[in-house]
Amino acid sequence: MATREARPQQILLPVKPAFIVLTLMMALIVNLLPWSGLALAIKPDFVALTLLYWCIHQPRKVGFVVAFLFGVVMDIADGSLLGQHALAYSVLAYAGIVLHRRVLGFSMRHQVLHVIPLLLLNDIIVLAIRAMAGSDFPGWLYFFGSLLGGILWPLLSWMLRLPQIPKPDPDHV
Amino acid sequence: MEYSAPQLFNRGPAPAVRLLLCVLLSLALLIADARFKYLHYLRQAVAVVVYPLQRLAGAPGVLLARIGDYFVTQASLRNENTRLNEQTLRNAAALQQFQALQAENAQLRKLLSARERFPESTIAAEILYGGRDPFTRRIIIDKGGQNGVRAGYPVIDPIGVVGQVTRIYPWLSEVTLITDKGHSVPVQNVRNGLRAVASGMGQDGVIELKFIPLNADFQQGDQLVTSGIDGIYPPGLPVAVVSHVERNASFLFAKITCTPSAGVSSHGHLLVLAWESSAPPRPAEEEKAVPAKKKKGA
């Protein structure tokens, strides 16, 4: 087994709270787009994905309150039972906060393996609540969105980390 | 004696405690919403806040559609114009007959002292988008409480019944389609007048007739229209066509599946019928005085 060189840790600029709010609102707007047909069946829950990202990277700033509020907003926007997404997002925030040190220690490929079960757990909680309220099983395609969300995780991580990368000082170099 | 050092970093409740609090609050919301319908005003309030975001999210699609409309050729417009004129002409002939029939119907009803059917007023609406909840079959239309839509109004398209308005917001409404699992329409077979109840199965494009005996006269190709008994859907609107009848002697009932007549495409125009049923008021409850008298006598 070849020894892996230690990846140099990059010092990042602090996150601006306005940026966190902006990304969450953008995720909400993308969730509210008029998806239809196959795209609707396989689309990931962008709010859950972004929420998980911020709970893992900034657990002090983004936590249960944000998760609960966005869950309530998603419930009302989707017209589902009020509280199902709130519950699922709260559990997602808990998982993100409890596991945040562990997940950040892994490489991007293995972070994806952490994210996919968390998003699947999100789906299962919503499914359990609707099953108790009397709905049928919507088919296995329902879980495909979480897989797609996990695959999008590296791209999302890169995109949301862009404002934090320090700009090289033009006068210094 | 137990002694623990004071906390260096005051972080508030532990995550597990916060999770428990969130879970209890979510369960309270779920129960209140599913059983008691208390949260109507909360929904309206949050919907007012979310509505600009929804409009914003739908804006690119609307913009693209408008730009696409702008580039349509003159030849296609002319063809569509000719086709619509022909259709209007045919409809005008049918409409003249209909008005005569309506007058005759009113006359006959007056003769028989039957109750009159109130004419319905309609609200034209357009589908904004299909519902995103995978567990229910719903669509969102762009007319809401402010436009006169009330919960319970039936919704039709040019071909047949689409569904029923189940939730109204100030500028939007949610329509539950007839294919939704919890939705039922009382129907009548056009061919022989048999009545049945058509329920959704939770899948697109198929509804079923429940609890039909094995020897009932339903055949493939039968047209089903609303029977109007429930007082929610006006009678005579096309609902579905029977597509498959399975009579298996080992089951109690026949398995009849139907294809809904109305189409629900992405950009359809719908009519909301502001129809209040003309059913008589419920009879008053009988007095419960008889058992008390018996007790006194004995």
Interface residues (C-beta under 8 A of the other chain):
Chain A: M25 L28 I29 V30 L32 L33 P34 W35 S36 L40 A41 G63 F64 A67 F68 G71 V72 V73 I76 A77 D78 G79 S80 L81 L82 G83 Q84 A86 L87 S90 V91 A93 Y94 I97 V98 I129 R130 A133 G134 S135 D136 P138 Y142
Chain B: P15 A16 R18 L19 L21 C22 V23 L25 S26 L27 A28 L29 L30 A32 D33 A34 L39 L42 R43 V46 A47 V49 V50 L53 Q54 L56 A57 G58 P60 G61 L128 Y129 G130 G131 R132 D133 P134 F135 T136 R138 I140 R167 E174 K181 G182 G202 S266
